[in-house]
Every structure is written in structure tokens, then in C-alpha cells.
Amino acid sequence: MRKIPLYCLLLFLFLPTLTHAKIVFKSVVRGAGAGLYVMDDDGRNVQRITKGGWWPVWSPDGKRIAFEKSLPVAPKQNQQFAIFIINSDGSNEQRLTDDIEENLDGGRLFEGGPSWSPDGRYIVFESSRDAKPGRARSELYTMDLTTQKMRRLTRRESSKTQPRWSPDGKYIAYRDDALNRGYPTIFLMRADGSGQHELAKGDVSRFRSMPRWSPDSQSVMYIEENVGPGRGRKAVIHNIETDKREIVPKPDNWHVHSACFMGRKYLLISAKGRNGNPDKYEIYRYHLVTGEMVNLTNTPGDDYAMDWISDDVLPVSPQGKKKVTWGAIKE
């Protein structure tokens, strides 16, 4: 029997530990270039996977992407949106949620903000399908991707949007308009819809949105915008156990659009005001300890609404739940 060269054996043994990461994001440009894009975590190999689309999010196994997309409408008809799923290479785009125009009494169907459960079996999303005539308020629903069965999680007078499932599967963070409590703020609930409560108390001086979980499910990051004098947007990391808030430091000339975690030591931040582009949002990798920023995108348009995942994910439960390994290896 021929002996395998030592260098080949070493390469084989270490291949499973070599990881890569991917970022999906929205780019808004005039003309044919608008859509959802995928790139490596260093900003290379940028590829458009679909025209249109908003708020893309990776499936736990990294093979698919869920997103919201506008639907074709007749002249003078209200714009409508639905949830779609597409393979990570841009193939096999499919609409996930059904059309129930007749339930809306001429109103607007709006379904968006999808987020996967960690085991990949469910998607949580916002929908106006049960809104009362003339009141286009969204509630949160889950869908079983195998049976297509849906379950309504929220039943309140205010609009609930932008849900995000925690990596441990226990909680869902979301934005609640919190009627009579001030401006929209961040709420938490258990994955079954119970225990709904404010994470950050709403008030008339702050507008909070776009919650994102830390990899350990201990903190929720959200965008906070001050209202009135001194108006500005910043990312806040809020520990759900200690209730401690930490504002992510940023340059004075930065205007933040959105942000998400990238492992345990990094963030992805969409902002404008640097590199000679004061009016264009670009995506940066931000080190939470050193504050070092690396510009990852330079498209003709605005880049934001990003989501990150490791390209080398390993099953850690019988249900096929995945974990991100890139952050730990980078450390």
C-alpha cells in the first residue's frame, strides 16, 4: 500500500478547522444594481443573488437566506410585501407566505422581518394579515417550514415588527410601537409568545429599532435614535440579565444605519461619514475591544441591513442546530 505523504495527511487533518465567513446585505442603487448581495467577511467576492429584497437573514446551516420582498401590484394598488427564501448562491427563489388579500379589506399586505429558529425548523416574521380594516398594524407569527402551519404570537393594539430569535432558541426580541408609552422600543418574549415585556423602557426622547442578539444570547444590540435637539443614531448593547446598557463608541461624524454581531469581538456596522463618503452608507467591521474599523464595501449605492454567518458550521444537536465557529477561532 502506498504511503500518504505527511503534508497531505496534515492538510486533511486540519481542513475541518479552516473556517470562512459570509455576509449578506442590502445594496440600494439606482438602476439594475439594487438587490441582495453576498460577500466574504473580508469584503471580497461580492455577488448579487437577487434583485430587490430587504432585511436578509441566513438560515442556521448557511445554505439559504430568508428576506422580505415587494410584490407586483396593479396601478393605484397599495404596495404589498411577502417573505421569500433563496439559496445562498441565488438559485431557487421561492415565496414562503401566502396571499390573503381578501382578509385585508383593501388594505396593504405587509409581511417582513424574517428570522430563523436556531434549529432551522421555524421562521418568525411580522404580518398585517389579521389587521383590522384601516389599521395596518403588524403582529408576530411563526411558521413551521415543514407543515407551513402558522401560529400567532402577539395580540396587542400596538404594531410589532423586526423579530429576532435568540441563538439559544429561548427568546424573541422585537420592536414594539408601544402605544401611549412614547416612541417604539425593544421588547422581549419567550419563543412561544409568553412573557412579553419591555427590555428598554419606552420614552418620548428615543426611538429604538433593529434588535440583534449576541452569540451567547446574553445581550441584545439595537439602534437608538435621539429625538429633538442633538438628534443622532447609535448602537446600544443591552444585557438582558443585568439590564446594563453599553453604547458602542463611534466617531463624531458617523451616522449609523444598522448593526449586527460578528462573532464575540466584532460588529458589522453600516454607517456614513467616513472615507470621503459623507452621504453614502458603507459596511464596516468594528472591533469591540480596540475600536479598529475596516471598510468592507464600496458599491455605488448604500449598503446596510447585513447578516453574518460562518461558512464552516457544525451540528451541535440532534435537531441540526448549528453554531458559529469563526468568532472563537479568530480569538
C-alpha positions in Angstrom: 0.0 0.0 0.0 1.3 3.4 -0.9 2.0 5.7 2.0 0.2 9.1 2.1 2.7 11.9 2.2 2.9 13.6 5.5 1.9 17.1 4.2 -1.2 15.6 2.6 -2.2 13.9 5.9 -1.7 17.2 7.8 -3.7 19.1 5.2 -6.5 16.5 5.5 -6.4 16.7 9.3 -6.6 20.4 9.5 -9.1 21.2 6.8 -12.1 20.9 9.1 -10.6 23.7 11.3 -10.2 26.2 8.4 -13.2 28.4 8.5 -14.6 31.2 6.4 -17.5 33.5 6.8 -20.1 35.1 4.7 -22.1 38.4 4.9 -25.4 39.0 3.2 -26.6 42.6 2.8 -28.9 45.0 1.0 -27.4 47.5 -1.5 -29.6 50.3 -2.8 -28.5 51.9 -6.0 -30.3 53.4 -9.0 -30.7 51.2 -12.0 -30.0 47.5 -12.3 -27.6 47.1 -9.4 -30.1 47.2 -6.5 -30.7 43.9 -4.6 -29.3 41.5 -2.1 -25.6 40.7 -2.1 -23.3 38.0 -0.6 -19.6 38.6 0.1 -16.8 37.1 2.1 -16.1 38.5 5.6 -13.2 40.5 4.2 -15.3 42.2 1.6 -14.1 40.1 -1.3 -16.1 38.1 -3.9 -19.2 40.3 -3.8 -22.1 38.7 -5.8 -25.7 39.8 -6.2 -28.1 37.0 -5.5 -31.4 38.6 -6.3 -33.0 41.9 -7.4 -34.9 43.8 -4.8 -35.4 42.4 -1.3 -34.9 43.7 2.2 -33.6 42.5 5.6 -31.9 39.3 4.6 -31.1 36.7 7.2 -29.1 33.4 7.0 -30.5 30.0 7.8 -28.7 28.3 10.6 -26.9 25.9 8.2 -25.8 28.7 5.9 -27.5 27.2 2.8 -30.5 29.6 2.5 -31.4 33.2 3.0 -34.9 34.5 4.1 -35.9 38.1 3.2 -38.9 40.3 2.5 -39.7 41.4 -1.0 -42.3 43.7 -2.6 -44.9 42.1 -4.8 -46.1 43.2 -8.2 -49.2 45.4 -7.9 -51.7 46.9 -10.2 -51.8 50.7 -10.8 -53.0 52.6 -7.8 -52.9 49.4 -5.7 -51.3 49.6 -2.3 -47.8 48.1 -2.1 -47.5 44.7 -0.7 -44.7 42.6 0.8 -44.1 38.9 1.5 -41.5 36.5 2.8 -39.2 34.8 0.3 -36.4 32.2 0.7 -33.5 31.8 -1.7 -30.4 29.5 -1.8 -27.2 31.2 -0.9 -26.0 31.1 -4.5 -29.0 32.9 -5.7 -30.9 29.9 -7.0 -34.4 28.6 -6.3 -36.1 31.8 -5.1 -39.4 30.9 -3.6 -42.2 32.8 -1.9 -42.9 31.5 1.6 -46.0 33.3 2.8 -49.3 33.1 1.0 -51.5 35.8 -0.5 -54.6 36.7 1.7 -55.7 40.0 0.1 -59.3 39.1 0.8 -58.6 39.3 4.5 -57.4 42.9 4.3 -60.5 44.6 3.1 -58.5 46.6 0.6 -55.6 47.3 3.0 -51.9 46.6 2.5 -50.5 43.1 3.0 -47.1 43.6 4.7 -45.1 40.6 5.8 -41.4 41.0 6.6 -38.6 40.9 9.1 -38.0 37.1 9.0 -35.7 35.3 11.5 -34.9 31.6 11.7 -35.2 29.5 14.8 -31.7 28.0 15.7 -32.8 24.5 14.7 -33.9 25.8 11.3 -37.5 24.4 11.6 -39.3 27.7 12.0 -39.3 31.3 10.9 -40.7 34.2 12.9 -41.9 37.2 11.0 -44.2 40.3 11.1 -47.5 40.4 9.3 -50.6 42.6 8.8 -52.7 39.6 7.7 -55.0 39.9 10.7 -55.1 43.7 10.9 -58.5 45.3 11.3 -59.7 47.3 8.2 -57.9 50.7 8.1 -55.4 49.7 10.8 -52.3 48.3 9.2 -50.7 47.1 12.4 -48.4 44.1 12.4 -48.4 41.1 14.7 -45.7 38.4 15.0 -46.2 34.9 13.7 -44.1 31.7 13.4 -44.3 29.3 10.5 -43.3 25.6 10.6 -41.3 25.3 7.4 -42.3 21.6 7.1 -46.0 21.8 7.5 -46.5 25.6 6.6 -48.6 25.9 9.8 -48.6 29.3 11.3 -49.0 30.5 14.9 -49.8 34.0 16.0 -47.6 35.1 19.0 -48.7 38.6 19.8 -52.2 40.2 20.3 -51.9 43.8 21.3 -53.0 47.1 19.9 -49.6 48.4 19.0 -47.6 47.2 16.0 -44.9 44.6 16.5 -42.0 44.3 13.9 -38.4 43.2 13.3 -38.4 40.0 15.4 -35.1 38.2 16.0 -34.8 34.7 17.5 -32.1 34.3 20.2 -29.2 31.8 19.3 -30.2 29.6 22.2 -33.8 29.4 21.0 -35.4 30.7 24.2 -36.4 34.2 23.3 -37.5 36.6 20.6 -36.6 40.2 20.6 -38.7 42.7 18.6 -39.7 46.3 18.1 -43.0 47.4 19.6 -44.6 50.7 18.9 -45.8 50.7 22.5 -48.8 53.0 22.1 -49.2 55.6 24.8 -45.7 54.8 26.1 -43.7 57.1 23.8 -41.7 56.1 20.8 -41.0 52.5 19.6 -38.8 50.5 21.8 -37.4 46.9 22.2 -39.5 44.1 23.8 -38.6 40.5 24.7 -40.8 37.4 24.9 -40.3 33.7 25.1 -40.3 31.7 21.9 -43.9 30.6 22.5 -45.1 34.2 22.8 -45.4 34.3 26.6 -43.7 36.7 28.9 -43.9 39.8 26.7 -42.1 42.8 28.4 -40.1 45.9 27.6 -36.3 45.4 27.5 -35.7 49.1 27.2 -38.4 51.3 28.7 -40.0 53.5 26.0 -40.0 57.2 26.3 -40.7 60.2 24.0 -37.0 61.1 23.6 -35.7 57.9 22.0 -36.6 55.7 19.0 -35.3 52.1 19.2 -35.3 49.5 16.5 -33.5 46.6 14.7 -32.7 44.3 17.7 -29.8 41.8 17.1 -28.6 39.1 19.5 -25.1 38.4 20.8 -23.8 34.9 20.0 -24.2 33.9 23.7 -27.8 35.1 23.9 -27.0 37.3 26.8 -27.3 40.7 25.1 -29.4 42.4 22.5 -28.0 45.2 20.4 -30.3 47.8 18.9 -30.2 51.1 17.2 -31.2 54.1 19.3 -32.1 57.5 17.8 -32.4 60.5 20.0 -35.4 62.7 19.1 -35.2 66.5 19.1 -32.1 68.6 19.8 -28.8 66.6 19.5 -30.5 64.0 17.3 -28.3 61.1 16.4 -28.2 57.4 15.9 -26.0 54.9 17.8 -25.7 51.2 18.6 -26.5 50.1 22.1 -25.7 46.7 23.6 -28.2 45.8 26.4 -27.6 42.8 28.7 -30.9 41.1 29.3 -29.8 39.7 32.7 -28.2 42.7 34.3 -30.1 45.4 32.4 -26.8 47.1 31.8 -26.6 49.3 28.6 -23.4 50.0 26.8 -23.2 52.5 24.0 -20.9 51.4 21.2 -18.3 54.2 20.7 -18.3 55.8 17.3 -16.6 58.7 15.5 -18.3 62.0 15.9 -19.0 62.3 12.2 -20.6 58.8 11.9 -24.3 58.3 11.2 -25.2 54.7 12.0 -27.9 52.9 10.0 -27.8 49.3 11.3 -25.5 46.8 13.1 -25.2 43.2 13.9 -22.8 40.9 15.8 -19.9 39.2 14.0 -18.6 36.6 16.5 -17.8 37.7 20.0 -15.3 40.5 19.4 -16.6 42.1 16.3 -19.6 44.0 15.0 -20.7 44.8 11.5 -21.9 48.4 11.3 -23.4 50.3 8.4 -22.6 54.0 8.6 -21.8 57.0 6.6 -19.5 59.9 7.2 -16.0 58.4 6.6 -13.6 57.8 3.8 -14.9 60.8 1.8 -18.4 59.4 1.5 -20.5 61.6 3.9 -23.7 60.7 2.1 -23.3 57.0 1.4 -23.7 54.1 3.8 -21.0 51.5 3.8 -20.4 48.4 5.9 -17.5 48.3 8.4 -16.0 45.6 10.6 -15.7 47.0 14.1 -13.5 45.5 16.8 -15.4 45.8 20.2 -12.1 46.0 22.2 -9.8 48.1 20.1 -12.3 50.1 18.1 -10.5 49.3 14.9 -12.7 49.8 11.8 -12.2 48.1 8.4 -14.2 49.2 5.5 -15.7 46.2 3.7 -17.9 47.6 1.0 -17.5 50.2 -1.8 -20.5 49.7 -4.0 -22.1 52.6 -5.9 -25.1 52.7 -3.5 -26.0 52.5 0.2 -25.1 49.2 1.9 -26.9 48.1 5.1 -29.2 45.5 6.7 -26.4 42.9 6.9 -26.3 39.5 8.5 -23.3 37.3 9.1 -22.7 33.6 9.4 -19.7 31.2 9.5 -19.2 29.2 6.3 -18.0 26.3 8.3 -20.8 25.3 10.7 -21.0 22.2 12.7 -24.1 20.4 14.1 -24.4 20.5 17.8 -27.7 18.9 18.5 -29.8 16.1 17.1 -32.2 18.7 15.6 -29.4 20.0 13.4 -28.9 23.2 15.3 -25.7 24.9 14.2 -23.1 27.1 15.9 -20.8 29.7 14.7 -17.2 28.8 15.0 -15.5 31.7 13.3 -15.6 34.1 16.3 -13.9 31.6 18.6 -11.2 30.8 16.1 -10.4 34.4 15.4 -9.9 35.0 19.1 
